[in-house]
């Protein structure tokens, strides 16, 4: 089954489904003698139980460290001998194997990727080493006030949802992970009917499909089929969470449960995020840092998620400004509910958002990532056009209505010196 979509600037995106269920997305782009590929597996950290948190990240760290036929050193030598890049990563919504090489070497590196994907050996020594390194990363993050603030905010907002925990896991869960856990996770989710392979570069779609068929075509789906994941229903129950830490600044963070990427409000929320916290001309930066001098760092973020996302505004400020920072952030979010953006403000946000979106699809690696990602999380390759159209259609009234729907009462996360944090907590809870 094949599908062809023409994107802006007459870019042709081909979609083909192999007999074993692998979806192939191919974009021919001959501007450079490079082919970038992304192999997505629908097996991110949301597929982990809380007891096995960090499993997909650990798997990404060791999957390239040996196969049934090759050692870690042999894999590294094959990649480096042709100057290619091959790496693995795990996120909340997918697992990813990334490849980049000159066109002449793509077949060889794709063959190697196929072996890594299908028959990793998970050497025990490598598993233990990567567990140790991951635990070091987790401990390091505990020394970073922003990370602490976001981790406790995320746990409060997502409760028993898999998104509640970092993709790294916790010290306790990572310590308990075993090679058998990796093998079980791999056997469960690494199967052709759960894979999307996207390719962009100096190769025709027909040649890309033929080569992927050669490497992966004999890989048959396991039985039984994967079942849809049942995720817990999230209900907003705003709370205030704090960590007292003798740092030189306070982190003040407000969070709101927001829509998933497939929801109708996604485009409007992306625009509000761009207006509030994207860059040096954003509302939060100009009003709270430039005009009032409150912030060391101030911004907003609204990550794209397959399930419910979070809309977050935050500030790093001097401890004596903790209360003022909270009031400033809260006021700016409430302003979006009380007052519609002007036509000029909204158009500026649209220009910035769509301009950055276009710049994010310039290289072969970016093209392979974007279209493969859309397919993997169930949006389809036509979402590229749909998203831009949705953004263009947003009016000031629509943006205000979305703000009123989501920005009702925030979750609050605070990290900083105890006296400053306690003073704000007492004030908020007594109001």
C-alpha positions in Angstrom: 0.0 0.0 0.0 1.5 3.3 -1.1 0.6 7.0 -0.5 2.1 10.1 -1.9 1.8 13.6 -0.4 3.0 16.8 -2.0 4.2 19.2 0.7 5.1 22.8 0.3 7.8 23.7 -2.4 6.7 20.6 -4.3 8.4 18.2 -1.9 7.2 14.7 -2.5 6.7 12.4 0.5 6.1 8.7 -0.3 4.5 6.3 2.2 4.6 2.6 1.6 3.6 -0.3 3.9 5.6 -3.6 3.4 3.9 -6.9 3.7 5.2 -7.5 7.2 3.8 -4.2 8.4 6.8 -1.9 8.3 5.8 1.6 7.2 8.4 3.3 5.0 8.4 7.1 4.5 10.8 8.3 1.8 11.7 11.8 0.7 14.1 12.3 -2.2 16.3 15.2 -1.7 19.5 15.4 -3.8 20.8 18.7 -2.5 23.7 16.8 -0.8 25.2 13.4 -1.1 23.8 12.3 2.2 21.1 9.9 3.3 19.6 10.2 6.7 17.3 7.5 8.1 15.2 7.1 11.3 14.0 3.8 12.5 11.1 4.4 14.9 9.7 1.8 17.3 6.5 2.5 19.1 8.1 1.6 22.4 9.0 4.7 24.4 9.0 5.1 28.1 5.2 5.2 28.2 5.3 1.5 27.5 7.2 0.9 30.8 5.6 0.1 34.2 6.6 2.4 37.0 8.6 -0.5 38.5 10.7 -0.7 35.3 11.1 3.0 34.7 14.2 3.7 32.6 14.1 0.5 30.7 13.8 1.9 27.2 16.6 4.4 27.9 18.8 1.6 29.2 18.0 -0.4 26.1 19.0 2.6 23.9 22.3 2.7 25.7 23.2 -0.9 25.1 21.5 -1.9 21.8 24.5 -0.8 19.8 27.0 -2.6 22.1 26.8 -6.0 20.5 24.8 -8.4 18.3 24.7 -12.1 17.9 27.5 -11.8 15.3 29.3 -8.5 16.2 31.1 -7.1 19.3 30.8 -3.5 20.4 34.2 -2.7 18.9 33.4 -4.4 15.6 30.2 -2.3 15.3 32.1 0.9 16.1 34.8 0.1 13.6 32.2 -0.6 10.8 30.5 2.8 11.4 33.7 4.8 11.8 35.4 3.2 8.8 32.9 4.9 6.4 32.5 8.1 8.5 28.8 7.3 9.2 26.7 8.1 12.3 24.6 5.5 14.0 22.9 6.2 17.4 20.0 5.1 19.5 17.7 7.1 21.7 14.5 6.7 23.7 11.7 9.3 24.4 8.3 9.2 26.0 6.5 8.1 22.8 9.0 6.1 20.8 12.4 4.4 20.6 14.7 5.6 17.8 17.7 4.3 15.8 19.2 7.1 13.7 21.6 6.7 10.7 23.4 9.2 8.6 25.9 8.4 5.8 27.0 9.2 2.3 24.7 7.7 -0.3 27.3 5.1 -1.4 27.5 3.6 2.1 23.8 3.7 3.0 23.1 0.0 2.1 26.0 -1.2 4.3 24.9 0.9 7.3 21.3 0.0 6.9 22.3 -3.7 6.9 24.2 -3.1 10.1 21.2 -1.2 11.6 19.1 -4.2 10.7 21.3 -6.6 12.6 21.5 -4.3 15.6 17.7 -3.9 15.7 16.8 -7.5 15.2 19.5 -9.4 17.2 21.1 -7.3 19.9 23.1 -9.4 22.4 22.9 -7.0 25.4 26.3 -8.0 26.9 26.1 -8.2 30.7 29.2 -6.1 31.2 27.7 -3.4 29.0 24.4 -3.5 30.8 26.0 -3.0 34.1 28.2 -0.2 32.9 25.3 1.7 31.3 23.2 1.2 34.5 26.0 2.8 36.5 26.3 5.7 34.0 22.6 6.3 34.0 22.5 6.4 37.8 25.3 9.0 37.7 23.1 11.1 35.3 20.1 10.8 37.6 22.2 11.9 40.6 23.6 14.8 38.6 20.1 16.0 37.8 19.3 16.2 41.5 21.8 19.0 41.7 20.0 21.1 39.1 17.2 23.3 40.5 15.3 23.5 37.2 15.3 19.7 36.7 14.1 19.2 40.3 11.3 21.7 39.8 10.2 20.1 36.5 10.4 16.5 37.9 8.2 17.3 40.9 5.8 19.2 38.7 5.5 16.4 36.3 4.9 13.8 39.0 2.2 16.0 40.5 0.5 16.5 37.2 0.7 13.0 35.7 0.1 11.0 38.9 0.1 7.3 37.9 0.5 8.0 34.1 3.7 6.8 32.5 4.6 10.4 31.7 5.1 11.1 35.4 8.6 9.8 35.4 11.8 10.8 33.6 12.8 8.7 30.7 16.0 8.0 32.7 14.0 6.3 35.4 15.0 6.5 39.1 18.0 5.2 41.0 15.9 2.4 42.5 14.3 1.3 39.2 17.5 1.5 37.1 19.4 -0.5 39.8 16.8 -3.3 39.6 16.8 -3.6 35.8 18.3 -6.8 34.3 19.4 -8.1 31.0 16.3 -10.3 31.0 14.2 -7.1 31.3 15.8 -5.7 28.2 15.3 -9.0 26.3 11.6 -9.1 27.2 11.0 -5.5 26.2 12.9 -6.0 22.9 11.0 -9.2 22.1 7.7 -7.5 22.9 7.9 -4.3 21.0 10.7 -4.7 18.4 8.6 -6.3 15.6 8.0 -5.2 12.0 4.4 -4.2 12.5 5.4 -1.8 15.2 8.1 0.0 13.1 8.3 3.1 10.9 11.4 3.7 8.8 11.9 7.2 7.3 14.5 8.0 4.7 15.5 11.4 3.3 18.4 12.1 0.9 19.9 11.3 -2.4 17.9 8.1 -3.1 14.7 7.5 -5.0 11.7 6.3 -3.0 11.6 3.1 -5.1 15.3 2.3 -4.3 14.8 3.1 -0.6 11.8 0.7 -0.4 13.7 -2.0 -2.2 16.7 -1.8 0.1 14.5 -1.8 3.2 12.6 -4.8 1.9 16.0 -6.6 1.3 17.1 -6.0 4.9 13.8 -6.3 6.8 11.4 -8.1 4.4 12.0 -11.6 5.9 11.2 -10.3 9.5 7.8 -11.6 10.3 5.5 -10.2 13.0 5.2 -12.1 16.2 2.0 -13.5 17.5 -0.2 -12.4 19.0 -0.6 -8.8 17.7 0.2 -5.9 20.1 -2.8 -4.6 21.9 -3.6 -0.9 22.3 -2.2 0.6 25.5 -4.7 1.6 28.1 -3.5 4.8 29.8 -5.0 6.2 33.0 -7.4 9.1 32.7 -5.9 12.3 33.9 -8.0 14.8 36.0 -6.6 18.1 36.8 -6.1 18.4 40.6 -3.8 21.5 41.0 -1.3 21.3 43.8 1.8 23.0 45.1 5.0 21.0 45.4 8.2 22.3 46.8 11.8 21.4 47.5 13.9 23.6 49.8 17.4 23.9 48.6 20.1 26.5 49.5 20.6 27.7 46.0 21.4 31.2 44.7 18.1 31.4 42.9 14.5 30.2 43.2 12.8 28.3 40.4 9.1 29.2 40.1 7.1 27.0 37.7 3.4 26.9 36.8 2.0 24.0 34.9 -1.4 23.2 33.2 -2.5 20.0 31.7 -2.9 20.6 28.0 -4.0 18.9 24.8 -2.3 16.0 23.0 -0.9 16.6 19.5 -3.9 15.2 17.7 -6.4 17.5 19.5 -8.0 20.4 17.8 -6.5 22.9 20.3 -2.9 21.9 19.6 -2.2 24.7 17.1 -3.7 27.4 19.2 -1.7 26.3 22.3 1.5 26.2 20.2 0.8 29.8 19.2 0.2 30.9 22.9 3.4 29.2 23.9 5.3 31.0 21.1 3.8 34.3 22.1 4.5 33.8 25.8 7.9 32.2 25.9 9.7 31.8 22.6 12.8 33.9 22.3 14.0 37.3 23.3 10.9 39.1 21.9 8.4 36.9 23.8 6.0 38.4 26.3 7.5 36.8 29.4 11.1 37.8 28.4 10.2 41.5 27.6 7.8 42.1 30.5 9.4 40.2 33.3 13.1 40.3 32.5 13.7 43.3 30.3 11.2 45.7 31.9 11.1 44.5 35.5 14.5 42.8 35.9 13.0 39.8 37.7 14.4 36.9 35.8 17.7 35.2 35.3 15.8 32.9 33.0 12.2 33.0 32.0 10.3 31.1 29.3 7.4 28.8 28.5 7.3 25.3 26.9 4.5 23.1 25.6 6.0 19.8 24.4 4.3 17.8 21.7 3.0 14.6 23.2 0.9 11.7 21.9 -1.0 11.7 25.2 -2.0 14.8 27.3 0.8 17.3 27.4 1.8 20.1 29.8 1.9 23.8 29.3 4.6 25.3 31.6 5.8 28.8 32.4 8.8 29.2 34.6 11.3 31.7 36.0 14.7 31.5 37.7 14.9 34.5 40.0 16.7 35.9 43.0 15.3 34.4 46.2 14.0 37.7 47.4 11.9 38.0 44.2 10.2 34.6 44.6 6.8 36.0 45.4 7.0 38.7 42.7 8.1 36.1 40.2 5.1 33.9 41.0 2.7 36.8 40.7 4.3 38.0 37.4 4.0 34.6 35.8 0.4 34.1 37.0 -0.6 37.5 35.8 0.8 37.0 32.3 -1.1 33.6 31.9 -4.3 35.1 33.3 -4.0 38.0 30.8 -4.4 35.6 28.0 -7.7 34.5 29.4 -8.9 38.1 30.2 -7.7 39.9 27.1 -7.6 38.6 23.5 -4.4 39.0 21.6 -4.4 41.8 19.1 -4.3 40.9 15.4 -0.7 42.1 15.3 0.4 40.1 18.3 -1.2 37.0 16.9 0.3 37.4 13.5 3.7 38.0 14.9 3.4 34.7 16.8 2.2 32.9 13.7 5.2 34.2 11.7 7.6 33.2 14.3 6.1 29.7 14.9 5.7 28.9 11.2 9.1 30.3 10.3 10.8 28.2 12.9 8.8 25.2 11.8 10.0 25.6 8.2 13.6 26.0 9.4 13.3 22.7 11.2 12.8 20.9 7.9 15.9 22.0 6.0 18.3 19.0 6.4 17.8 15.3 5.4 18.0 14.4 9.1 15.3 16.9 10.0 13.0 15.6 7.2 13.5 12.0 8.2 12.8 12.9 11.8 9.7 15.0 11.2 7.8 12.7 8.8 8.8 9.5 10.6 7.7 11.0 13.9 4.3 12.1 12.5 3.7 8.6 11.2 4.9 6.9 14.4 2.5 8.8 16.8 -0.4 8.2 14.5 -0.7 11.6 12.8 0.2 10.6 9.2 2.4 12.5 6.8 -0.4 14.9 5.8 -0.1 16.4 9.3 2.7 18.6 8.1 0.2 20.5 5.9 -2.6 20.3 8.4 -0.6 21.8 11.3 0.3 24.8 9.3 -3.2 25.3 8.1 -4.5 25.0 11.6 -2.1 27.6 12.9 -3.1 30.0 10.1 -6.8 29.6 11.0 -6.4 30.7 14.6 -8.1 34.0 15.4 -7.7 36.1 18.6 -11.0 34.9 19.8 -10.1 31.3 19.3 -6.8 31.8 21.1 -8.5 33.4 24.1 -11.1 30.6 24.2 -8.4 28.0 24.4 -6.6 30.0 27.1 -9.8 30.1 29.1 -10.3 26.4 28.7 -6.8 25.3 29.9 -5.4 28.0 32.1 -7.8 27.8 35.0 -5.7 26.9 38.0 -2.0 26.0 37.8 0.0 23.3 39.4 2.9 25.1 41.2 6.4 23.8 41.6 9.0 25.7 43.7 12.7 25.1 44.4 14.9 27.4 46.3 16.0 28.6 49.8 13.6 27.5 52.5 12.6 30.9 53.8 11.7 32.3 50.4 9.7 29.1 49.4 7.8 28.9 52.7 6.9 32.6 52.6 5.3 32.2 49.1 3.6 28.9 50.1 2.0 30.5 53.1 0.8 33.4 51.1 -0.7 31.3 48.3 -2.4 28.8 50.6 -3.9 31.6 52.7 -5.3 33.5 49.7 
